[in-house]
Amino acid sequence: MSRIAAASLPEAVSHTSPLMQPLLQPPNGRPYNPVATLNGWSLPWRMNANVKEFHLVAEPVLREFAPGMTARLWGYNGSSPGPTIEVVEGDQVHIFVTNRLPEHTTVHWHGLLLPSGMDGVGGLTQPHIPPGKTFVYEFTVPRAGTHMYHPHADEMVQMAMGMMGLFIIHPRDPRQMRVDRDFAFVMASYAPPSARWPEVTTDIAVGQMRAIEFNALAGDWAIHCHKAHHTMSAMGHGLPNTIGIDAGRVAERITRLVPDYMPMGANGMADMAAMQMPLPANTLPMTGGEGPFGPLEMDGMFSVVKVRDTIRPGDFSDPGWYRHPPGSVAREWTGELPPAPGAAPGPVDATVTVRKPGGHSH
């Protein structure tokens, strides 16, 4: 990144304490009633004209769960889960994401109604964020609600290592559903029928069925199981976590006995998506094929919903990859403004062929 681009970024605030931090009272922008994140904190922002600008840093962190009990995780801005992002419905935001992990990453804004190019699914809606790079997400915040953010890159590793955080959208009117104390924390789904609420993730037990209704917005959208180990393929759970371990000397010794042996996972599993490896019989590859921006790293229990404004009723032909409007895709931050509306489209408009076992799709 150039010095000009680096100097234009908001400050990357970091917290490593496991204790709940004081509430972040809004110093500017629309007023709201802040939440208290249990064992966490809220990420400060700066105002640039009328835009709220945040800076998330994806990085290895050391998390203390209890006195003397620590774990080496991956998170954001020194903590795992990452800091809570608090905004108000209607806010225009820029969220800068710097990658200090040993592999590429993205950020998916789970449950937010956004342009497809800002949805953060690596390979499908944007290029991956390489180590050492900073990308920027630009969007206007939709209606109020409690949401989260997490990577959509090397999902089984990155989310399992602790990469997630809360994204709270406060109502424009701070008097709406006002409470004396508002707490936020990450947990699983729960609600009797009388308390059901529209959700973006639902639990489906063995033998159960769910009818899912949504308002379609143009773009390519990932639909998948949100139990992270269900989205992988050709992998086992009996292997130890080797992230951060230099296995070079051990690999050299094993290779003498097993010539095709290769150590896996020292920096995560993202590199596996780009490799073309021989596979045992009756085995699927460890990646879901190529998307318009690169490898799709989810494979099991994963599909793509293609929504277009121009599809006619009864037309089930493949419309191809979504043609994103200029300036609507998360991009590397260089200190420059996004392309002006009407600018020439980028390489995303090229024809892409996806090859998978058992056939071809175009």
C-alpha positions as CSV (number, residue, x, y, z in Angstrom):
1,M,0.0,0.0,0.0
2,S,1.3,3.5,-0.8
3,R,2.0,6.0,1.9
4,I,-0.9,8.1,0.7
5,A,-3.3,5.2,0.9
6,A,-2.0,4.1,4.3
7,A,-2.3,7.6,5.7
8,S,-5.9,7.9,4.6
9,L,-7.1,4.9,6.6
10,P,-8.9,5.3,9.9
11,E,-7.0,4.3,13.0
12,A,-7.0,0.6,13.7
13,V,-8.0,0.5,17.4
14,S,-7.1,-2.7,19.2
15,H,-8.2,-4.3,22.5
16,T,-6.8,-7.5,24.1
17,S,-8.5,-7.4,27.4
18,P,-11.2,-10.2,28.0
19,L,-13.2,-7.8,30.2
20,M,-16.3,-5.9,29.0
21,Q,-15.3,-2.4,27.9
22,P,-17.3,0.8,28.6
23,L,-20.1,1.5,26.2
24,L,-19.2,3.4,23.1
25,Q,-21.3,6.6,23.3
26,P,-21.8,8.0,19.7
27,P,-19.5,11.1,19.5
28,N,-21.1,12.2,16.2
29,G,-23.6,11.0,13.6
30,R,-27.1,9.9,14.4
31,P,-27.8,9.2,18.1
32,Y,-28.5,5.7,19.3
33,N,-28.6,3.7,22.5
34,P,-25.3,1.7,22.6
35,V,-25.0,-1.9,23.4
36,A,-22.8,-3.6,26.0
37,T,-20.9,-6.5,24.4
38,L,-20.3,-9.1,27.1
39,N,-16.5,-9.8,27.3
40,G,-16.1,-7.4,24.4
41,W,-16.1,-3.9,23.0
42,S,-17.4,-1.7,20.2
43,L,-15.3,-0.5,17.3
44,P,-14.8,3.3,17.1
45,W,-15.3,5.1,13.8
46,R,-14.4,8.4,12.3
47,M,-16.7,10.7,10.2
48,N,-15.5,11.5,6.7
49,A,-18.0,14.1,5.4
50,N,-21.2,12.1,6.0
51,V,-19.7,8.7,5.9
52,K,-18.8,6.5,9.0
53,E,-15.5,4.8,8.5
54,F,-14.3,1.7,10.4
55,H,-11.0,-0.2,10.3
56,L,-11.1,-3.9,10.9
57,V,-7.8,-5.8,11.2
58,A,-7.9,-9.6,10.7
59,E,-5.0,-11.1,12.7
60,P,-3.8,-13.8,15.1
61,V,-4.8,-13.0,18.6
62,L,-4.2,-14.4,22.1
63,R,-7.5,-14.8,24.0
64,E,-7.8,-15.3,27.8
65,F,-10.9,-17.2,28.7
66,A,-10.1,-17.5,32.4
67,P,-7.1,-16.6,34.6
68,G,-4.2,-18.7,33.3
69,M,-6.2,-20.2,30.4
70,T,-5.3,-18.7,27.1
71,A,-5.7,-19.8,23.5
72,R,-4.1,-18.7,20.2
73,L,-6.9,-17.8,17.9
74,W,-7.6,-15.7,14.9
75,G,-9.8,-12.6,15.2
76,Y,-10.0,-8.9,14.6
77,N,-8.3,-5.9,16.2
78,G,-6.7,-7.9,19.0
79,S,-9.8,-9.8,20.1
80,S,-11.9,-12.9,19.3
81,P,-14.8,-12.6,18.8
82,G,-14.0,-9.3,17.1
83,P,-15.3,-5.9,18.1
84,T,-19.0,-5.1,17.8
85,I,-19.8,-2.7,14.9
86,E,-22.6,-0.3,15.8
87,V,-24.4,1.8,13.2
88,V,-27.8,3.4,12.6
89,E,-30.2,2.4,9.8
90,G,-29.6,4.7,6.8
91,D,-25.9,5.3,7.7
92,Q,-23.4,5.3,4.8
93,V,-20.3,3.3,5.9
94,H,-16.8,2.5,4.6
95,I,-15.3,-0.5,6.3
96,F,-11.6,-1.0,5.7
97,V,-10.3,-4.5,6.2
98,T,-6.6,-5.1,6.6
99,N,-5.4,-8.7,6.4
100,R,-2.6,-9.7,8.8
101,L,-3.3,-13.4,8.6
102,P,-0.9,-15.9,7.0
103,E,-3.6,-16.6,4.3
104,H,-6.2,-14.7,2.3
105,T,-9.6,-13.7,3.8
106,T,-12.8,-11.8,3.2
107,V,-15.6,-10.3,5.4
108,H,-19.2,-11.4,4.9
109,W,-21.8,-9.1,6.5
110,H,-24.2,-11.9,7.6
111,G,-27.9,-10.9,7.2
112,L,-27.4,-7.4,5.8
113,L,-29.2,-6.5,2.6
114,L,-26.3,-5.2,0.5
115,P,-25.2,-5.0,-3.1
116,S,-23.9,-8.5,-4.2
117,G,-20.4,-7.2,-4.7
118,M,-20.2,-6.2,-1.0
119,D,-21.4,-9.6,0.3
120,G,-17.9,-10.8,1.0
121,V,-17.9,-14.3,-0.5
122,G,-14.4,-14.9,-1.7
123,G,-14.2,-16.0,-5.3
124,L,-17.9,-15.5,-5.9
125,T,-18.6,-11.8,-5.2
126,Q,-15.1,-10.4,-4.8
127,P,-11.4,-11.2,-5.0
128,H,-9.9,-12.6,-1.8
129,I,-8.0,-10.2,0.4
130,P,-4.3,-11.3,0.2
131,P,-2.1,-11.2,3.3
132,G,-0.8,-7.6,3.8
133,K,-3.5,-6.0,1.7
134,T,-6.4,-3.7,2.7
135,F,-9.8,-3.8,1.0
136,V,-12.7,-1.4,1.5
137,Y,-16.5,-2.3,1.7
138,E,-18.9,0.6,0.9
139,F,-22.6,0.4,1.5
140,T,-25.6,2.1,3.0
141,V,-26.9,0.2,6.1
142,P,-30.4,-1.3,5.7
143,R,-33.1,-1.6,8.3
144,A,-32.4,-2.1,12.0
145,G,-31.5,-5.5,13.3
146,T,-28.9,-7.7,15.1
147,H,-26.4,-9.3,12.7
148,M,-22.9,-10.5,12.6
149,Y,-19.8,-10.5,10.4
150,H,-17.4,-13.4,9.6
151,P,-15.1,-14.6,6.7
152,H,-16.2,-16.4,3.7
153,A,-12.7,-17.7,2.9
154,D,-11.2,-20.9,4.2
155,E,-14.4,-21.1,6.3
156,M,-13.7,-24.3,8.2
157,V,-10.4,-22.9,9.5
158,Q,-11.1,-19.2,9.9
159,M,-14.5,-19.3,11.6
160,A,-13.3,-22.2,13.8
161,M,-10.3,-20.1,14.8
162,G,-12.7,-17.4,16.2
163,M,-13.2,-15.0,13.3
164,M,-16.6,-13.4,13.9
165,G,-18.2,-10.4,15.5
166,L,-21.5,-8.6,16.0
167,F,-23.0,-6.1,13.6
168,I,-25.7,-4.1,15.4
169,I,-28.0,-1.8,13.3
170,H,-29.8,0.6,15.6
171,P,-33.2,2.1,14.7
172,R,-33.1,5.6,13.3
173,D,-35.5,6.7,16.1
174,P,-33.6,6.0,19.4
175,R,-36.9,5.9,21.2
176,Q,-37.9,2.7,19.3
177,M,-37.8,-0.4,21.5
178,R,-35.8,1.6,24.1
179,V,-34.5,-0.3,27.1
180,D,-32.5,0.6,30.2
181,R,-29.7,-1.9,29.5
182,D,-28.9,-3.5,26.1
183,F,-26.5,-6.4,26.1
184,A,-25.1,-8.3,23.1
185,F,-23.3,-11.6,22.8
186,V,-22.8,-14.4,20.3
187,M,-25.0,-17.5,20.8
188,A,-26.9,-20.2,18.9
189,S,-30.5,-20.0,17.8
190,Y,-33.4,-20.5,20.3
191,A,-37.6,-19.0,20.2
192,P,-41.1,-20.6,20.9
193,P,-43.6,-20.1,17.9
194,S,-45.1,-17.0,19.6
195,A,-41.7,-15.3,19.5
196,R,-40.5,-16.2,16.0
197,W,-38.6,-13.6,14.1
198,P,-37.3,-13.4,10.5
199,E,-33.9,-15.0,10.5
200,V,-31.0,-15.5,8.1
201,T,-29.9,-18.8,9.7
202,T,-32.1,-21.5,11.0
203,D,-31.4,-24.9,12.6
204,I,-32.9,-27.9,10.7
205,A,-32.8,-31.2,12.7
206,V,-32.8,-34.7,11.2
207,G,-36.1,-35.3,9.4
208,Q,-37.3,-31.7,9.7
209,M,-38.2,-29.3,6.9
210,R,-38.1,-25.5,6.6
211,A,-39.8,-23.3,4.1
212,I,-37.6,-20.3,3.3
213,E,-39.1,-17.0,2.0
214,F,-37.1,-14.0,0.9
215,N,-37.2,-10.9,-1.3
216,A,-34.8,-11.5,-4.2
217,L,-32.1,-8.9,-4.8
218,A,-30.1,-9.1,-8.0
219,G,-26.7,-10.8,-7.6
220,D,-25.0,-14.1,-6.9
221,W,-25.7,-15.3,-3.4
222,A,-24.2,-18.2,-1.4
223,I,-26.7,-20.5,0.2
224,H,-25.1,-23.1,2.5
225,C,-25.2,-24.9,5.8
226,H,-23.9,-22.7,8.6
227,K,-22.4,-25.5,10.5
228,A,-18.8,-24.9,9.3
229,H,-17.7,-28.5,9.1
230,H,-20.6,-29.3,6.8
231,T,-19.3,-27.0,4.1
232,M,-16.0,-28.8,3.6
233,S,-15.2,-32.0,1.6
234,A,-12.5,-34.6,1.5
235,M,-11.3,-33.7,5.0
236,G,-11.3,-35.4,8.3
237,H,-11.7,-34.3,11.9
238,G,-9.0,-36.6,13.4
239,L,-6.1,-34.4,12.3
240,P,-4.4,-32.0,14.8
241,N,-4.4,-28.3,14.2
242,T,-0.9,-27.4,12.8
243,I,-1.4,-23.7,12.3
244,G,1.8,-21.9,13.1
245,I,3.9,-25.0,13.2
246,D,6.9,-25.4,10.9
247,A,6.5,-28.9,9.6
248,G,9.3,-28.7,7.0
249,R,11.8,-31.0,8.7
250,V,9.2,-33.6,9.5
251,A,7.8,-33.4,6.0
252,E,11.3,-34.0,4.5
253,R,11.6,-37.2,6.6
254,I,8.1,-38.5,5.7
255,T,8.6,-37.8,2.0
256,R,11.4,-40.3,2.0
257,L,8.9,-43.0,2.8
258,V,5.8,-41.5,1.1
259,P,6.9,-39.6,-2.0
260,D,3.6,-37.8,-2.6
261,Y,3.2,-36.6,1.1
262,M,2.6,-32.9,1.6
263,P,2.1,-31.1,5.0
264,M,-1.1,-29.3,5.3
265,G,-2.5,-26.4,7.3
266,A,0.5,-24.6,8.7
267,N,-1.0,-21.3,7.5
268,G,-4.6,-22.4,7.1
269,M,-6.2,-24.3,4.3
270,A,-6.7,-21.5,1.7
271,D,-3.8,-22.7,-0.5
272,M,-5.5,-26.0,-1.0
273,A,-8.2,-24.4,-3.1
274,A,-5.7,-23.4,-5.9
275,M,-4.1,-26.8,-6.2
276,Q,-5.0,-29.5,-8.7
277,M,-4.2,-32.7,-6.8
278,P,-4.8,-36.4,-7.7
279,L,-7.8,-37.7,-5.8
280,P,-8.6,-41.2,-4.5
281,A,-11.5,-42.9,-6.1
282,N,-15.0,-41.7,-5.2
283,T,-13.7,-38.5,-3.6
284,L,-14.6,-34.9,-4.4
285,P,-12.0,-32.1,-4.5
286,M,-11.5,-29.9,-1.5
287,T,-13.0,-26.8,-3.2
288,G,-16.2,-26.1,-5.0
289,G,-14.6,-24.9,-8.3
290,E,-13.8,-21.5,-9.7
291,G,-16.0,-18.5,-9.4
292,P,-15.7,-15.2,-11.3
293,F,-13.1,-13.9,-8.8
294,G,-11.2,-17.1,-7.9
295,P,-11.7,-20.4,-6.1
296,L,-14.9,-21.1,-4.2
297,E,-13.7,-22.6,-0.9
298,M,-16.9,-24.1,0.2
299,D,-17.7,-27.5,-1.2
300,G,-20.1,-29.5,0.9
301,M,-23.7,-28.4,1.4
302,F,-23.2,-25.2,-0.6
303,S,-24.9,-23.7,-3.7
304,V,-25.4,-20.4,-5.4
305,V,-28.7,-18.5,-5.9
306,K,-28.5,-16.4,-9.0
307,V,-31.0,-13.5,-9.0
308,R,-31.5,-11.4,-12.1
309,D,-34.0,-8.6,-12.8
310,T,-34.4,-9.8,-16.4
311,I,-35.2,-13.5,-16.0
312,R,-38.6,-14.4,-17.5
313,P,-41.0,-16.7,-15.7
314,G,-40.4,-20.3,-16.7
315,D,-36.8,-19.6,-17.8
316,F,-34.5,-22.0,-16.0
317,S,-31.4,-21.5,-18.2
318,D,-28.1,-20.5,-16.4
319,P,-27.8,-16.7,-16.7
320,G,-24.0,-16.8,-16.1
321,W,-22.1,-14.9,-13.5
322,Y,-23.6,-11.6,-12.2
323,R,-22.4,-8.5,-14.0
324,H,-21.8,-6.1,-11.1
325,P,-22.4,-2.4,-11.6
326,P,-19.2,-0.4,-11.6
327,G,-18.0,0.5,-8.2
328,S,-20.2,-2.0,-6.4
329,V,-17.5,-4.7,-5.7
330,A,-15.3,-4.7,-2.6
331,R,-11.9,-3.6,-3.8
332,E,-8.3,-3.1,-2.7
333,W,-7.8,0.2,-1.0
334,T,-5.3,2.4,-2.9
335,G,-6.5,5.8,-1.6
336,E,-8.5,6.4,-4.7
337,L,-12.3,7.0,-5.2
338,P,-14.3,4.2,-6.7
339,P,-15.2,4.3,-10.5
340,A,-17.8,6.8,-11.5
341,P,-21.2,5.4,-12.4
342,G,-21.3,4.4,-16.1
343,A,-17.6,3.6,-16.2
344,A,-16.4,0.7,-18.3
345,P,-17.0,-2.6,-16.6
346,G,-14.0,-4.6,-15.3
347,P,-12.9,-8.2,-15.9
348,V,-15.9,-9.6,-13.9
349,D,-17.9,-9.3,-17.1
350,A,-15.8,-11.9,-18.9
351,T,-17.2,-15.3,-19.7
352,V,-16.2,-17.9,-17.1
353,T,-16.4,-21.7,-17.4
354,V,-16.8,-23.7,-14.1
355,R,-15.5,-27.3,-14.3
356,K,-16.7,-29.8,-11.7
357,P,-16.6,-33.6,-11.5
358,G,-19.3,-35.1,-13.6
359,G,-19.8,-32.4,-16.1
360,H,-19.5,-28.7,-17.0
361,S,-21.5,-25.6,-16.3
362,H,-21.1,-22.3,-18.1
